[in-house]
Amino acid sequence: TNDYQFDSKMLNALDITFQLAIAAGYEALKDAGIPLVRSDIKTSTGKILSGDWALPEDLQDETGIIFASAFPGYNNFAEELSFNSDGISGEGDKNFNRAFLFRVLSMGHSQFAQLIKAKGPNTSTNAACASTPQAIGIAEDWIRIGRCKRVIVITADNVTSKNLFQWIGAGFLASGAATTKSQWEDAVLPFGEGRNGIIIGAGASAFVIEQESEAKIRGVKPIVEILGSYFANSAY
């Protein structure tokens, strides 16, 4: 609420993955030199009021959003399950959260689009550990075929939250994917002969993928150029 001016009511409805991804999205916009401007709201009496901070109008229609996460909405779901098992008495569904669906649906993409008024294509993707590069590949496809001129890819996962770690952590451990080493030097070896699983954690990232001509119009120099992408699936 202090750093990104999240509305407290909206914050309550956002899963931690949505919160992290949206915050990263704001950081990416800043790094890409894309400003947010104060929008205007016209009242029924004709009075103009200050609205939310949003993309400049000339960027709104051509900006798409992709949210990438392996466990989106799971933290809220686990929290709801814990509350219902502990807190609901004989009154039954009187205590059921009316915002339940909005809290557990994978909606980081649509919520971020609503916040910054990005009106281009909008979706989420989940390819486990490859979710982010897959999202970048989809963004490239969208831009190449003309669906939009730029895509903001926002990503996040937080499986070490107090609600999820007992479930997802146990799942990784049971499947042999989580490290059992006590020293981090021995644990951070996910690949190769000496590997011992992965370290489970949390994180977020965001990227502005933009048509080269649009970056030139805005007078910014991109950090990296996407030459091409490749989707591969061995079907196990």
C-alpha positions in Angstrom: 0.0 0.0 0.0 2.9 2.4 0.7 5.1 1.6 -2.2 2.6 0.8 -4.9 -0.6 2.6 -3.7 -2.7 -0.6 -3.7 -6.2 0.0 -2.5 -6.7 -1.9 0.8 -9.9 -3.5 -0.4 -8.4 -4.7 -3.6 -5.3 -5.9 -1.8 -7.5 -8.2 0.3 -8.8 -9.9 -2.9 -5.4 -10.3 -4.5 -3.6 -13.6 -4.0 0.1 -13.0 -3.0 1.1 -14.2 -6.5 -1.0 -11.4 -8.0 0.4 -8.8 -5.6 4.0 -9.7 -6.4 3.5 -9.9 -10.1 1.6 -6.6 -10.3 4.3 -4.8 -8.2 7.0 -6.3 -10.6 4.9 -5.0 -13.5 5.0 -1.5 -12.1 8.8 -1.8 -11.8 9.1 -3.0 -15.4 7.0 -0.1 -16.7 9.3 2.3 -14.8 12.5 0.6 -16.2 11.0 0.7 -19.7 10.3 4.4 -19.5 6.5 4.0 -19.8 4.8 6.6 -17.5 1.5 6.2 -15.8 -0.6 9.3 -16.0 -3.6 10.4 -13.9 -6.8 9.7 -15.7 -9.9 11.9 -15.5 -13.4 10.9 -14.4 -16.4 12.9 -15.7 -19.3 13.0 -13.3 -23.0 13.1 -14.2 -22.9 16.8 -13.5 -20.0 17.4 -15.9 -17.4 17.9 -13.2 -14.0 16.4 -13.9 -12.4 14.4 -11.0 -8.9 12.9 -10.8 -9.0 9.2 -11.5 -6.5 6.3 -11.2 -3.0 6.2 -12.6 -3.1 4.5 -16.0 -1.2 4.1 -19.2 -1.2 7.1 -21.6 -4.3 6.8 -23.8 -2.3 6.2 -27.0 -0.7 3.1 -25.5 -3.7 1.5 -23.9 -5.3 -0.3 -26.9 -2.0 -1.7 -28.1 -0.7 -3.1 -24.8 -1.3 -6.7 -23.8 -0.7 -8.5 -20.5 0.4 -12.1 -19.8 0.5 -13.4 -16.2 2.8 -16.5 -15.7 2.6 -18.5 -12.5 2.8 -22.2 -11.6 0.6 -21.8 -8.5 -1.7 -18.8 -9.0 -4.4 -18.3 -6.4 -3.3 -21.3 -4.4 -2.3 -19.3 -1.3 -5.8 -17.8 -1.1 -7.4 -21.2 -1.7 -5.3 -22.7 1.1 -6.2 -19.8 3.4 -9.9 -20.2 2.7 -9.8 -24.0 3.3 -8.0 -23.4 6.6 -10.5 -20.7 7.7 -13.5 -22.8 6.8 -12.2 -25.9 8.6 -11.4 -23.9 11.7 -14.0 -21.2 11.8 -17.3 -22.2 10.4 -19.8 -23.4 13.0 -23.4 -24.5 12.8 -24.2 -21.3 10.9 -22.9 -22.9 7.8 -22.4 -20.8 4.7 -23.3 -17.5 6.4 -19.5 -17.0 6.8 -18.6 -18.0 3.3 -16.5 -15.4 1.6 -18.5 -13.7 -1.1 -15.2 -12.8 -2.9 -14.1 -16.4 -3.0 -14.0 -16.9 -6.7 -12.1 -13.6 -7.3 -9.6 -14.6 -4.6 -8.7 -18.0 -6.1 -9.1 -17.5 -9.9 -5.9 -16.9 -11.8 -6.6 -13.2 -12.5 -3.3 -11.4 -12.1 -3.3 -10.5 -15.8 -6.9 -9.1 -15.9 -6.4 -7.2 -12.6 -3.2 -5.6 -13.7 -4.8 -4.7 -17.0 -7.7 -3.1 -15.1 -5.3 -1.1 -12.9 -3.3 0.4 -15.8 -6.0 0.3 -18.4 -4.2 -2.0 -20.8 -6.9 -3.0 -23.4 -4.9 -5.4 -25.6 -4.9 -9.2 -25.5 -4.9 -10.6 -22.0 -4.2 -14.1 -20.6 -2.3 -16.2 -18.1 -0.1 -19.2 -18.7 1.3 -22.1 -16.7 4.2 -24.2 -17.9 5.7 -25.0 -14.5 9.3 -23.9 -14.4 9.1 -22.8 -18.1 6.1 -20.4 -17.5 8.1 -17.2 -17.9 10.0 -18.1 -21.1 6.8 -19.5 -22.5 5.0 -16.2 -21.8 7.8 -14.3 -23.5 7.4 -16.5 -26.5 3.6 -15.9 -26.6 4.3 -12.2 -26.3 6.6 -12.4 -29.3 3.9 -14.2 -31.3 1.3 -11.6 -30.5 3.5 -8.8 -31.6 4.7 -10.5 -34.8 1.1 -11.2 -36.0 -0.1 -7.8 -35.1 -2.4 -8.5 -32.1 -0.6 -5.7 -30.1 2.5 -3.6 -30.2 3.8 -4.4 -26.7 3.2 -7.0 -24.0 3.9 -6.7 -20.3 4.8 -10.2 -19.0 4.3 -10.4 -15.2 5.3 -13.5 -13.2 5.2 -14.6 -9.6 5.1 -17.7 -7.4 5.2 -17.9 -3.6 5.1 -21.5 -2.4 6.8 -20.8 0.8 4.0 -18.8 2.3 2.6 -19.9 5.6 -0.5 -21.3 3.9 1.2 -23.1 1.1 4.6 -24.4 2.3 3.0 -27.3 4.2 1.4 -28.5 1.0 3.6 -27.5 -1.9 6.8 -28.0 0.1 5.7 -31.5 1.1 4.7 -32.2 -2.5 8.2 -31.3 -3.8 9.8 -33.3 -1.0 7.6 -36.3 -1.6 8.3 -36.3 -5.4 12.0 -36.1 -4.8 12.3 -32.7 -6.3 13.2 -30.7 -3.2 16.7 -30.6 -1.8 17.3 -32.3 1.5 20.8 -30.7 2.1 21.2 -28.5 5.2 24.1 -26.4 3.7 23.1 -24.1 0.8 26.4 -24.7 -0.9 25.4 -28.3 -1.4 21.8 -27.6 -2.1 22.1 -25.1 -5.0 22.9 -27.8 -7.5 19.6 -28.5 -9.4 21.4 -30.2 -12.3 24.3 -32.5 -13.0 25.6 -35.6 -11.2 25.9 -33.9 -7.8 22.4 -32.5 -7.9 20.2 -32.7 -4.8 16.8 -31.2 -5.9 15.8 -27.6 -5.8 15.5 -24.9 -3.1 11.9 -23.9 -2.8 11.2 -20.2 -2.6 9.3 -17.2 -3.8 9.9 -14.5 -6.4 8.5 -12.3 -9.1 9.7 -10.7 -12.4 8.3 -8.6 -15.2 9.2 -7.7 -18.7 8.1 -5.2 -21.3 8.2 -6.8 -24.7 7.8 -4.2 -27.4 7.9 -3.8 -31.1 11.2 -2.2 -32.1 9.6 0.6 -34.0 7.5 1.5 -30.9 10.6 1.7 -28.7 12.2 4.1 -31.2 9.1 6.3 -31.2 9.3 6.5 -27.5 13.0 7.3 -27.6 14.2 4.4 -25.5 16.9 1.9 -26.1 15.9 -1.7 -25.4 18.0 -3.8 -23.1 17.8 -7.0 -25.3 16.4 -8.0 -28.7 14.4 -11.2 -29.1 15.6 -12.8 -32.3 13.2 -15.8 -32.0 11.7 -18.4 -29.7 11.1 -22.1 -29.8 8.5 -24.2 -28.1 9.5 -27.8 -27.3 7.6 -30.6 -25.7 8.9 -34.1 -25.3 5.5 -35.4 -24.1 7.6 -37.2 -21.4 
